[in-house]
C-alpha cells in the first residue's frame, strides 16, 4: 500500500476521520463547541470544503485553511489528541470501502446551462433558504427572471445580494393568503413561464391518534392550500400564452408512509393528487405539471418528534435512508422539469432521493 494522499479541502470528511492526525484535529475543533464527530455521519462522504457553504458561517474558509495547514505540519492538539470513536479505520468501513483499496466516490458538480431560462419568468416560493433558494439561484444564473417569494425579508435581501446583476424581484408574501398570492402574480406580470412551488413545512411526526387539529390544519394550510392557490392563480396566464411549467414539491412522504407524521404524509400525498389531476386537465393545452419528491436534503426545516411512537417508528425506518444531499442537487431536478429539457414529461413524481424509494 502506497503513502496515503495528503489531506486537503477536497478530501472527504471520512478521509479526515480515517487519518489519525486529521481525526485528532477535527475532534479537538468539535469538542470546543461541545460536539463530537458523530455530527458528521450524514455528510461523511462530502468533501470537507463543502462545510464552508453548508454551515452558513459557522465553519469558514479561514478555519478550513487552518485545518489543512495544521494537518500538513503535524500540529496535533495538546496531549497529541485522541482518535474519536468511529474514526481512523472505521470511517472507511462506513463508506463501504476496503481499507486496502479505498475508492473515492465521484463528487457531483453543478453545471450551469447558460441561457436555459433566458426570456422566462419563473416564480419560486421558499426562495429565501434551502431548496427554494437553490432553485431560484439556478434559474437566475441560467438567465431567467425570478420572482423570489419568501416570508423573510432578511433572507430575500441576502439572496438578492448574492446575485447582484441578476433579474430578481423579491417579494415577502404568504402563499396561504389570497392577497399575498395576488401580489405574487402581479409582480410576475403578464407572462408566467414557470412556477416552482417549494415553500412548505414539516409536522411533528405524530401518528393519527396523536395528531392535533392545530398541527393538521397548519401543515395542510401551507403544503396543500398554498400550493393549490398559486397553481390556481398562474394557470390562466399559462393557458393564455399557450403553455408553461409547474413543479410542485412532494416528498418521500408522498411515496411511503414511513417518512414523516400523518399530517405531513397526507399533505404530500395531496400534492401528488394536485399534480396528477392538473397534468391531465391542462396537458393538452401546453401546461406541464410535475412534482419532485426529495429525499434527505440539508435544509433549514428541522424535524421534531411530538410522539414517542412516532419517534420510534420513524427513526427505525430512517435506518435505510441514504446520506442527505445539498439543496443544489434538488435544484438540478426541479429546474430540469421547469425547463424545456422536460418537454415530454408531464404528470410525473420524480423521486430525487438517492435511491431511498428503491429500498
C-alpha positions in Angstrom: 0.0 0.0 0.0 1.4 3.4 -1.0 1.6 6.5 1.1 -1.8 8.0 1.8 -2.7 11.2 -0.1 -2.2 14.4 2.0 -5.4 15.8 3.4 -6.8 18.8 1.6 -10.1 20.6 1.3 -11.1 18.2 -1.4 -10.6 15.2 0.9 -13.8 13.7 2.2 -14.8 14.0 5.8 -14.5 10.3 6.0 -10.9 10.5 4.9 -10.2 13.2 7.5 -11.7 11.0 10.2 -9.8 7.9 9.0 -6.5 9.8 9.3 -5.1 9.8 12.9 -3.9 13.4 12.7 -6.9 14.7 10.8 -9.2 12.9 13.2 -7.5 14.4 16.3 -7.6 17.9 14.9 -11.3 17.7 13.9 -12.2 16.1 17.2 -10.5 18.8 19.1 -12.2 21.5 17.0 -15.6 20.0 17.6 -15.0 19.5 21.3 -14.5 23.2 21.7 -18.1 23.6 20.6 -19.4 20.7 22.7 -19.8 18.4 19.7 -18.3 15.0 18.6 -17.5 13.6 15.1 -20.9 11.9 15.2 -22.4 15.2 13.8 -20.6 14.4 10.5 -22.3 11.0 9.9 -24.9 12.3 7.5 -22.3 14.1 5.4 -19.2 12.0 5.8 -18.9 11.3 2.1 -18.8 15.0 1.2 -15.5 16.9 0.6 -14.8 18.8 3.8 -14.7 22.1 1.8 -18.5 21.7 1.3 -18.9 22.5 5.0 -18.0 26.1 4.3 -21.1 26.7 2.4 -23.4 24.3 4.3 -22.6 25.8 7.7 -23.6 29.3 6.7 -20.8 31.0 8.6 -20.2 28.5 11.4 -17.2 26.9 9.5 -15.3 29.5 7.5 -12.8 29.2 4.7 -10.2 30.5 7.1 -11.0 27.7 9.5 -10.6 25.1 6.7 -7.3 26.6 5.6 -6.1 26.4 9.1 -7.1 22.7 9.5 -5.3 21.9 6.3 -2.2 23.8 7.4 -2.2 22.1 10.8 -2.5 18.6 9.5 0.2 19.2 6.9 2.5 20.5 9.6 1.6 17.7 12.0 0.3 20.2 14.6 -1.7 18.0 16.9 -3.8 19.3 19.8 -2.1 19.4 23.2 -1.6 15.9 24.5 -1.4 14.5 21.0 -5.2 14.4 20.6 -7.4 11.3 20.8 -8.9 9.4 17.8 -12.6 9.6 18.2 -14.8 6.6 18.3 -15.8 5.7 14.7 -12.7 7.4 13.3 -9.4 6.0 12.0 -10.3 2.6 10.5 -14.0 2.8 11.0 -14.6 5.7 8.5 -13.5 3.5 5.6 -15.8 0.8 6.8 -18.8 3.2 6.9 -18.2 4.3 3.4 -18.2 0.7 2.2 -14.6 0.9 1.0 -12.0 -1.7 1.5 -9.2 -0.5 3.9 -6.5 -1.6 1.4 -8.1 -0.1 -1.7 -10.4 2.7 -0.8 -12.2 4.2 -3.8 -13.1 7.8 -3.7 -16.7 8.5 -4.8 -17.1 10.9 -7.7 -18.4 14.2 -6.5 -21.2 15.8 -8.4 -20.5 19.3 -9.6 -23.3 21.7 -10.7 -23.0 22.6 -14.3 -24.8 25.8 -15.3 -26.6 25.8 -18.7 -26.1 29.4 -19.8 -29.3 30.9 -21.2 -31.6 27.9 -20.4 -34.1 30.3 -18.8 -33.4 33.4 -20.9 -36.6 35.4 -21.5 -38.5 33.3 -19.0 -40.2 34.5 -15.8 -40.3 31.9 -13.0 -41.9 32.2 -9.6 -40.1 30.4 -6.9 -41.6 30.1 -3.4 -39.5 29.5 -0.3 -36.7 31.3 -2.2 -35.0 32.5 1.0 -33.5 29.2 2.0 -32.9 25.6 1.3 -34.3 24.0 -1.9 -36.2 27.1 -2.8 -33.1 29.3 -2.6 -31.0 26.8 -4.6 -33.7 26.7 -7.3 -34.1 30.4 -7.5 -30.3 30.8 -7.7 -30.0 28.3 -10.6 -32.8 29.9 -12.6 -31.3 33.3 -12.1 -27.8 32.1 -13.1 -29.2 30.5 -16.2 -30.7 33.8 -17.4 -34.2 33.7 -16.0 -36.2 36.4 -14.4 -37.0 35.2 -10.9 -39.9 36.2 -8.7 -38.3 35.1 -5.4 -41.0 34.7 -2.7 -40.4 34.1 1.0 -41.8 35.0 4.4 -38.5 36.5 5.4 -37.3 39.9 4.0 -33.9 39.3 5.6 -33.3 36.0 3.8 -34.6 37.5 0.5 -32.2 40.5 0.8 -29.3 38.2 1.4 -30.2 36.1 -1.6 -30.5 39.2 -3.9 -27.2 40.5 -2.6 -25.5 37.2 -3.6 -26.9 37.5 -7.1 -26.3 41.2 -7.9 -26.9 41.9 -11.5 -29.4 39.0 -12.0 -33.0 39.7 -12.8 -34.6 39.1 -9.4 -37.8 40.5 -7.9 -38.0 39.8 -4.2 -41.4 39.6 -2.5 -42.4 38.9 1.0 -45.7 37.1 0.8 -47.8 34.4 2.5 -48.8 31.8 -0.1 -51.8 30.8 2.1 -53.2 34.3 1.8 -55.2 35.2 -1.3 -54.0 38.8 -1.2 -50.4 37.6 -1.0 -50.9 35.2 -4.0 -52.4 38.1 -6.0 -49.3 40.2 -5.3 -47.1 37.4 -6.4 -48.9 37.1 -9.7 -48.9 40.9 -10.2 -45.2 41.0 -9.6 -44.6 38.4 -12.3 -46.6 40.3 -14.9 -48.4 39.2 -17.9 -46.2 36.2 -18.7 -45.5 33.4 -16.2 -43.4 30.7 -17.7 -42.7 28.6 -14.6 -43.8 28.1 -11.0 -41.7 26.2 -8.5 -44.0 25.5 -5.5 -41.3 24.8 -2.9 -42.4 26.6 0.3 -43.5 24.0 2.8 -43.4 23.0 6.5 -42.9 19.8 8.4 -45.2 18.2 11.0 -44.2 16.9 14.5 -44.1 13.2 13.4 -47.3 12.3 15.3 -49.5 9.4 14.2 -53.2 9.8 13.6 -54.2 9.0 17.2 -51.9 11.8 18.5 -52.1 14.5 15.8 -53.7 17.7 16.9 -56.1 19.8 14.9 -53.6 22.7 15.1 -50.8 20.7 13.5 -53.0 19.1 10.9 -54.5 22.5 9.8 -51.2 24.3 9.8 -49.4 21.7 7.7 -52.3 21.5 5.2 -52.7 25.2 5.0 -49.1 25.7 3.8 -48.4 22.4 2.0 -51.7 21.9 0.2 -53.7 25.1 0.3 -50.7 27.3 -0.6 -49.7 25.0 -3.4 -53.2 24.9 -4.8 -53.7 28.7 -4.5 -50.6 29.5 -6.5 -51.4 26.9 -9.2 -54.9 28.2 -9.5 -53.5 31.8 -9.9 -50.9 31.1 -12.6 -52.7 28.6 -14.8 -54.9 31.2 -16.5 -51.8 33.1 -17.6 -50.1 29.9 -18.8 -53.2 28.9 -20.8 -53.4 32.4 -22.4 -49.8 32.3 -23.6 -50.0 28.7 -24.8 -48.0 26.9 -22.2 -45.9 26.8 -19.0 -44.4 24.5 -16.5 -45.3 24.0 -12.8 -43.2 21.9 -10.5 -44.6 21.1 -7.0 -42.6 19.8 -4.1 -43.8 16.5 -2.9 -41.6 14.3 -0.7 -40.5 10.8 0.1 -43.6 11.1 2.4 -45.7 11.2 -0.8 -44.4 7.8 -1.8 -44.3 5.9 1.5 -45.9 6.0 5.0 -42.6 5.8 7.0 -41.0 9.2 6.3 -43.0 11.6 8.5 -46.1 12.0 10.6 -49.6 11.6 9.4 -50.2 15.3 8.7 -47.1 15.8 6.5 -47.6 12.5 4.8 -51.2 13.1 3.9 -50.4 16.7 2.8 -47.7 15.5 0.4 -50.0 12.7 -1.0 -52.4 15.6 -1.6 -49.7 17.5 -3.5 -49.3 14.4 -5.8 -53.1 14.5 -6.4 -52.9 18.2 -7.3 -50.1 17.4 -9.7 -51.6 14.5 -11.5 -55.1 16.0 -11.8 -53.7 19.2 -13.2 -51.3 17.5 -15.6 -54.2 15.5 -17.0 -56.5 18.5 -17.3 -54.1 21.0 -18.8 -51.5 18.9 -20.6 -53.3 19.2 -24.0 -53.2 23.0 -23.5 -49.4 23.1 -23.2 -49.2 23.3 -19.4 -46.9 20.7 -17.9 -47.4 19.9 -14.1 -44.9 17.7 -12.4 -43.6 17.1 -8.8 -40.2 16.3 -7.3 -40.1 14.0 -4.3 -36.9 15.0 -2.4 -35.1 12.5 -0.2 -32.9 13.6 2.7 -31.8 17.1 2.0 -29.8 19.6 4.0 -32.2 22.5 4.6 -33.4 24.7 7.5 -36.5 22.5 8.0 -35.9 20.6 11.2 -37.9 17.5 12.3 -39.3 17.4 15.8 -40.9 14.5 17.5 -44.2 15.1 19.3 -44.9 11.4 19.9 -42.8 8.6 21.4 -44.4 6.1 19.0 -43.8 8.4 16.0 -40.2 8.9 17.1 -39.6 5.1 17.5 -41.2 4.2 14.2 -39.8 6.9 12.0 -36.2 6.6 13.4 -36.3 2.9 12.8 -37.4 3.5 9.1 -34.6 6.0 8.7 -32.0 3.3 9.1 -32.2 2.7 5.3 -32.2 6.4 4.5 -29.3 7.5 2.2 -27.0 10.3 3.1 -28.5 13.8 2.7 -27.5 16.0 -0.2 -27.2 19.7 -0.5 -30.1 21.7 -1.9 -28.3 22.3 -5.2 -28.9 18.6 -6.1 -32.6 19.1 -5.8 -32.5 22.3 -7.7 -31.0 20.3 -10.6 -34.0 18.0 -10.7 -36.5 20.9 -10.3 -35.0 23.1 -13.0 -34.9 20.1 -15.4 -38.7 19.8 -15.1 -39.2 23.6 -15.2 -37.1 24.0 -18.4 -37.7 22.9 -21.9 -35.5 19.9 -21.2 -38.5 18.3 -19.6 -40.6 18.9 -22.7 -42.1 15.4 -22.8 -42.5 15.0 -19.1 -46.0 15.6 -17.6 -47.7 14.3 -14.5 -44.7 12.5 -13.1 -43.5 12.4 -9.5 -39.7 12.4 -9.8 -38.1 10.8 -6.8 -34.9 12.8 -6.3 -33.8 10.8 -3.3 -30.5 9.0 -3.8 -32.4 5.7 -4.3 -34.3 5.8 -1.0 -37.6 4.9 -2.7 -35.9 1.8 -4.1 -35.1 0.5 -0.7 
